[in-house]
Amino acid sequence: MVDTVTGISVRYFAAAADAAGCTKETLDLPTDAPLGQVKIALVAKYGADMERVLSVAAFLVDSELTRDLTRTAGHQVDVLPPFAGG
């Protein structure tokens, strides 16, 4: 059975938090939505700054780091832009 619960918890870090103006929120999308749909929703909501961040960001889904936009988002997605430093 496909999980179609609505509400994906998104956590933002570093530049993603700056672009969103918050560190977490819940998107009104089904949890079986692909990450590409999450990305489209975030760009539509936050505009060019978020689009720039997402063009280089990775996503953490179920403890797996991915850039695969066809992957299912699930209940929680972390948006992880590249971190500076070393």
C-alpha positions as CSV (number, residue, x, y, z in Angstrom):
1,M,0.0,0.0,0.0
2,V,1.3,3.5,-0.9
3,D,1.7,6.0,1.9
4,T,-0.2,9.1,0.9
5,V,-0.3,10.8,4.3
6,T,0.0,14.6,3.8
7,G,2.7,16.6,5.5
8,I,6.4,16.4,4.9
9,S,8.6,17.8,7.7
10,V,11.5,19.8,6.2
11,R,14.5,20.9,8.2
12,Y,16.8,23.6,6.8
13,F,20.5,24.1,7.6
14,A,23.0,26.9,6.9
15,A,22.2,28.7,3.7
16,A,18.9,26.8,3.3
17,A,17.7,28.2,6.6
18,D,18.7,31.7,5.5
19,A,16.7,31.3,2.3
20,A,13.7,29.9,4.0
21,G,13.8,32.3,7.0
22,C,13.2,29.4,9.3
23,T,14.9,26.1,10.4
24,K,11.9,23.8,10.0
25,E,8.4,23.6,8.6
26,T,5.8,21.2,7.3
27,L,4.9,21.2,3.6
28,D,1.4,20.2,2.6
29,L,2.6,17.4,0.2
30,P,2.0,13.7,0.4
31,T,4.8,11.7,2.0
32,D,5.1,9.6,-1.2
33,A,6.0,12.7,-3.2
34,P,9.4,12.6,-4.9
35,L,12.1,15.0,-3.8
36,G,11.7,16.8,-7.1
37,Q,8.2,17.8,-6.1
38,V,9.6,19.0,-2.7
39,K,12.2,21.1,-4.6
40,I,9.5,22.6,-6.9
41,A,7.4,23.6,-3.9
42,L,10.3,25.2,-2.1
43,V,11.4,27.2,-5.1
44,A,7.8,28.3,-5.6
45,K,7.5,29.4,-2.0
46,Y,11.0,31.0,-1.5
47,G,12.1,32.0,-4.9
48,A,15.6,32.5,-6.4
49,D,17.6,32.4,-3.2
50,M,16.2,28.9,-2.4
51,E,16.6,27.8,-6.0
52,R,20.4,28.7,-5.8
53,V,20.7,26.8,-2.5
54,L,18.9,23.7,-3.9
55,S,21.0,23.6,-7.0
56,V,23.9,22.5,-4.9
57,A,22.2,21.0,-1.9
58,A,21.8,17.4,-0.9
59,F,18.9,15.9,1.0
60,L,18.9,13.6,4.0
61,V,16.1,11.1,3.8
62,D,15.9,8.1,6.2
63,S,19.6,8.6,7.2
64,E,20.6,8.5,3.5
65,L,22.3,11.4,1.8
66,T,20.9,11.8,-1.7
67,R,20.6,14.2,-4.7
68,D,18.2,11.8,-6.5
69,L,15.1,13.9,-7.1
70,T,13.1,10.8,-8.0
71,R,13.5,9.4,-4.5
72,T,10.4,9.4,-2.2
73,A,10.6,12.2,0.4
74,G,8.9,10.3,3.2
75,H,7.9,12.0,6.5
76,Q,11.1,14.1,7.0
77,V,13.6,15.7,4.7
78,D,16.7,17.6,5.7
79,V,18.1,20.2,3.2
80,L,21.8,20.2,3.5
81,P,23.7,22.8,1.4
82,P,27.5,22.4,1.1
83,F,29.2,23.5,4.4
84,A,32.2,25.8,4.3
85,G,35.3,25.1,6.3
86,G,37.3,22.1,7.1
